[in-house]
Amino acid sequence: MAGGGDRLGDTGFRRRSDLRIADFQDVLKEPTIALEKLRELSFSGIPCEGGLRCLCWKILLNYLPLERASWTSILAKQRELYSQFLREMIIQPGIAKANMGVSREDVTFEDHRATEYPCLLILDPQNEFETLRKRVEQTTLKSQTVARNRSGVTNMSSPQKNPVPSMNEYVVLPNGCEAHWEVVERILFIYAKLNPGIAYVQGMNEIVGPLYYTFATDPSSEWREHAEADTFFCFTNLMAEIRDNFIKSLDDSQCGITYKMEKVYSTLKDKDVELYLKLQEQNIKPQFFAFRWLTLLLSQEFVLPDVIRIWDSLFADRNRFDFLLLVCCAMLILIREQLLEGDFTVNMRLLQDYPITDVCQVLQKAKELQDSQ
């Protein structure tokens, strides 16, 4: 009898899952995508099946327009543009300045937040691939290894078909393959070249990683083949929205990271004044933990599948990442009893190594906070 109940439960779950997939498919097959409907569906989580997440993220991150008819031409154009970046900046870097008008002068990015916030390290490169690679390799490979160890996901270390001709600038694995983390390095290098005002800041690799993993595991072999290019443009669009978090001169503006950290605490004060006062009493400042939470979009706080689930909601947020502030506040409230009982040392350990692993619980609490506003 129990077994029959389990089978009925499994059947009901599959039916709900199938209905949810059908809801997404109905929206995505329309000639013009209903963005608000897509946001609503995605906010509650995008199904893993059928490459739905890959497609939805590309729309939500403004890589693909709402008009389906233009997708093929836009993808072809953008992927060819990325191939051009590869040729001019890595394979034949000497012609980049002449052909693109991109300044190749050394980037100097004076920013001392590497000491204020140890999770970030500023790169001041000479705009050479090997320079960036040596700096990124330590953080990218290490962080992806940690993510694999925590989540059991091993795909990021697996080779993929090399999307460009073999180059001396990076290690090519047998049979024309390369490790995925090397692709991530290359994406970050090209981004730094095209955005010299910010260049590369340690932590950007934590933003690229989940994007690339999602696109590189697309069930469509054609879309997997172009995962690198698609990741680059989605990352660029995402950074256009969050790059202010990485720029010290904007810290105290309303778009800067200091304002956002203070917003987490002001929200907490409204929702749980006792917990807020406890943290204030212990002089636990939001930059001790919320800086990393906000800047890296929680990518270091949860295992990779859960980070991807959180990002479904963040990318779907109509106010672009206001929901992230509520998620951070929810994370505090969910461990309020431990924080109220703990001393400074115990509480700092809790906040820097967040104990709750049930991301659904966190998102549900954040949604409750949103609904109560």
NORPESUL-V413083 format. One record per residue. RES is the residue in three letters. PHI is phi in whole degrees, 0 to 359 (* if undefined). PSI is psi as a letter, one per 30 degrees, with the letter a starting at -180 (NA if undefined). D_CENTER is the distance of its C-alpha to the mean C-alpha in whole Angstrom. Layout:
{{RES;PHI;PSI;D_CENTER} {RES;PHI;PSI;D_CENTER}}
This chain:
{{MET;*;e;45} {ALA;297;e;42} {GLY;298;e;40} {GLY;297;e;41} {GLY;297;e;39} {ASP;299;e;36} {ARG;294;e;37} {LEU;295;e;37} {GLY;296;e;34} {ASP;298;e;32} {THR;296;e;33} {GLY;296;e;32} {PHE;296;e;29} {ARG;297;e;29} {ARG;295;e;31} {ARG;296;e;28} {SER;295;e;25} {ASP;297;e;27} {LEU;295;e;28} {ARG;293;e;24} {ILE;299;e;23} {ALA;297;e;26} {ASP;298;e;25} {PHE;296;e;22} {GLN;298;e;24} {ASP;298;e;27} {VAL;290;e;24} {LEU;282;f;23} {LYS;269;f;26} {GLU;291;k;28} {PRO;303;e;29} {THR;237;k;27} {ILE;290;k;23} {ALA;280;j;24} {LEU;300;e;21} {GLU;296;e;22} {LYS;293;e;22} {LEU;296;e;19} {ARG;299;e;17} {GLU;300;e;20} {LEU;294;e;19} {SER;293;e;16} {PHE;302;e;15} {SER;272;g;17} {GLY;109;k;15} {ILE;262;k;15} {PRO;300;k;18} {CYS;283;f;17} {GLU;289;k;20} {GLY;68;g;21} {GLY;71;g;18} {LEU;297;e;17} {ARG;296;e;13} {CYS;302;e;13} {LEU;291;e;16} {CYS;296;e;14} {TRP;299;e;11} {LYS;294;e;13} {ILE;283;e;15} {LEU;294;f;13} {LEU;265;g;11} {ASN;64;g;15} {TYR;278;e;15} {LEU;254;k;18} {PRO;283;l;20} {LEU;284;f;22} {GLU;273;j;25} {ARG;300;e;25} {ALA;299;f;28} {SER;266;f;26} {TRP;299;e;23} {THR;300;e;25} {SER;292;e;26} {ILE;293;e;23} {LEU;298;e;21} {ALA;298;e;24} {LYS;295;e;24} {GLN;291;e;21} {ARG;292;e;21} {GLU;292;e;24} {LEU;298;e;23} {TYR;294;e;20} {SER;300;e;23} {GLN;295;e;25} {PHE;302;e;22} {LEU;300;e;23} {ARG;296;e;26} {GLU;274;f;27} {MET;256;f;24} {ILE;239;e;25} {ILE;286;e;28} {GLN;229;i;30} {PRO;295;f;29} {GLY;295;f;32} {ILE;263;f;32} {ALA;298;e;29} {LYS;296;e;30} {ALA;292;e;33} {ASN;276;f;32} {MET;246;f;29} {GLY;72;g;30} {VAL;276;k;27} {SER;295;k;28} {ARG;251;g;28} {GLU;293;l;29} {ASP;300;k;28} {VAL;270;k;25} {THR;239;j;26} {PHE;240;j;23} {GLU;284;j;25} {ASP;205;k;23} {HIS;260;g;24} {ARG;287;f;21} {ALA;297;f;20} {THR;271;e;23} {GLU;291;e;23} {TYR;232;j;19} {PRO;300;f;19} {CYS;285;f;16} {LEU;244;k;15} {LEU;226;k;18} {ILE;278;k;19} {LEU;265;k;20} {ASP;240;i;23} {PRO;274;l;24} {GLN;261;g;27} {ASN;57;h;24} {GLU;239;k;25} {PHE;302;e;23} {GLU;293;e;24} {THR;298;e;24} {LEU;294;e;20} {ARG;300;e;20} {LYS;296;e;22} {ARG;280;e;20} {VAL;284;e;17} {GLU;304;e;18} {GLN;297;e;19} {THR;275;e;15} {THR;294;e;13} {LEU;295;e;16} {LYS;296;e;17} {SER;293;e;13} {GLN;291;e;13} {THR;294;e;16} {VAL;299;e;16} {ALA;298;e;13} {ARG;294;e;16} {ASN;295;e;19} {ARG;280;e;17} {SER;255;f;16} {GLY;80;g;19} {VAL;273;k;16} {THR;246;f;18} {ASN;299;e;17} {MET;293;f;15} {SER;263;f;18} {SER;277;k;20} {PRO;284;l;21} {GLN;233;l;21} {LYS;298;k;23} {ASN;296;j;23} {PRO;280;f;22} {VAL;226;l;25} {PRO;302;l;28} {SER;301;k;28} {MET;231;k;28} {ASN;287;f;29} {GLU;286;f;26} {TYR;216;l;24} {VAL;284;k;25} {VAL;258;k;26} {LEU;279;l;27} {PRO;304;l;30} {ASN;62;h;30} {GLY;68;g;28} {CYS;252;l;25} {GLU;218;l;22} {ALA;288;k;20} {HIS;299;e;16} {TRP;295;f;15} {GLU;291;e;18} {VAL;295;e;16} {VAL;300;e;13} {GLU;302;e;15} {ARG;293;e;17} {ILE;301;e;14} {LEU;294;e;13} {PHE;296;e;17} {ILE;294;e;18} {TYR;299;e;15} {ALA;297;e;17} {LYS;294;e;20} {LEU;276;f;20} {ASN;230;i;18} {PRO;295;f;21} {GLY;295;f;21} {ILE;243;f;18} {ALA;56;b;18} {TYR;243;k;15} {VAL;239;k;14} {GLN;303;k;13} {GLY;119;f;10} {MET;298;e;9} {ASN;297;f;9} {GLU;287;f;6} {ILE;276;e;4} {VAL;293;e;6} {GLY;307;e;7} {PRO;297;e;6} {LEU;298;e;6} {TYR;295;e;9} {TYR;301;e;10} {THR;297;e;10} {PHE;286;e;12} {ALA;284;f;14} {THR;251;g;16} {ASP;301;k;17} {PRO;294;f;20} {SER;278;j;22} {SER;298;e;23} {GLU;295;e;23} {TRP;286;e;19} {ARG;298;e;18} {GLU;300;e;20} {HIS;253;g;18} {ALA;300;e;15} {GLU;296;e;15} {ALA;296;e;16} {ASP;296;e;14} {THR;297;e;11} {PHE;303;e;12} {PHE;287;e;13} {CYS;292;e;10} {PHE;298;e;8} {THR;299;e;11} {ASN;294;e;11} {LEU;295;e;8} {MET;296;e;9} {ALA;300;f;13} {GLU;267;f;12} {ILE;244;g;10} {ARG;297;f;12} {ASP;301;f;15} {ASN;296;f;14} {PHE;264;f;14} {ILE;250;j;18} {LYS;298;e;20} {SER;296;f;23} {LEU;258;g;21} {ASP;308;e;21} {ASP;267;g;23} {SER;277;l;23} {GLN;288;f;22} {CYS;255;g;19} {GLY;271;l;18} {ILE;288;e;17} {THR;297;e;20} {TYR;301;e;21} {LYS;292;e;18} {MET;296;e;18} {GLU;295;e;22} {LYS;295;e;21} {VAL;299;e;20} {TYR;290;e;23} {SER;293;e;25} {THR;293;e;24} {LEU;299;e;24} {LYS;300;e;28} {ASP;291;e;28} {LYS;268;e;27} {ASP;207;i;29} {VAL;295;e;31} {GLU;298;e;32} {LEU;293;e;29} {TYR;302;e;28} {LEU;294;e;32} {LYS;297;e;31} {LEU;294;e;28} {GLN;295;e;30} {GLU;300;e;33} {GLN;274;g;31} {ASN;57;h;30} {ILE;272;j;26} {LYS;278;k;24} {PRO;297;f;21} {GLN;292;f;20} {PHE;290;f;21} {PHE;218;e;18} {ALA;291;f;16} {PHE;302;e;15} {ARG;291;e;13} {TRP;303;e;12} {LEU;283;e;11} {THR;295;e;10} {LEU;260;g;7} {LEU;53;h;6} {LEU;65;g;8} {SER;289;f;7} {GLN;258;f;10} {GLU;263;f;12} {PHE;226;l;12} {VAL;291;l;12} {LEU;305;e;10} {PRO;301;e;12} {ASP;285;e;12} {VAL;300;e;8} {ILE;298;e;8} {ARG;295;e;11} {ILE;299;e;10} {TRP;294;f;7} {ASP;306;e;10} {SER;289;e;12} {LEU;296;e;10} {PHE;291;f;10} {ALA;275;f;13} {ASP;300;k;14} {ARG;295;f;17} {ASN;261;g;17} {ARG;53;i;13} {PHE;79;g;12} {ASP;298;e;15} {PHE;296;f;15} {LEU;299;e;12} {LEU;298;e;15} {LEU;289;e;17} {VAL;297;e;15} {CYS;297;e;16} {CYS;296;e;19} {ALA;298;e;20} {MET;299;e;18} {LEU;291;e;21} {ILE;296;e;24} {LEU;292;f;23} {ILE;243;g;24} {ARG;300;e;27} {GLU;296;e;30} {GLN;294;e;29} {LEU;292;e;28} {LEU;293;f;31} {GLU;271;f;33} {GLY;276;l;31} {ASP;269;a;32} {PHE;303;e;30} {THR;295;e;29} {VAL;298;e;29} {ASN;290;e;26} {MET;295;e;24} {ARG;294;e;24} {LEU;297;e;23} {LEU;284;f;20} {GLN;268;f;19} {ASP;220;i;19} {TYR;302;k;18} {PRO;276;f;21} {ILE;279;k;20} {THR;254;f;18} {ASP;274;j;19} {VAL;292;f;16} {CYS;297;e;18} {GLN;297;e;20} {VAL;296;e;18} {LEU;294;e;17} {GLN;296;e;20} {LYS;294;e;21} {ALA;298;e;19} {LYS;294;e;20} {GLU;298;e;24} {LEU;296;e;23} {GLN;295;e;22} {ASP;292;f;25} {SER;275;f;27} {GLN;283;NA;26}}
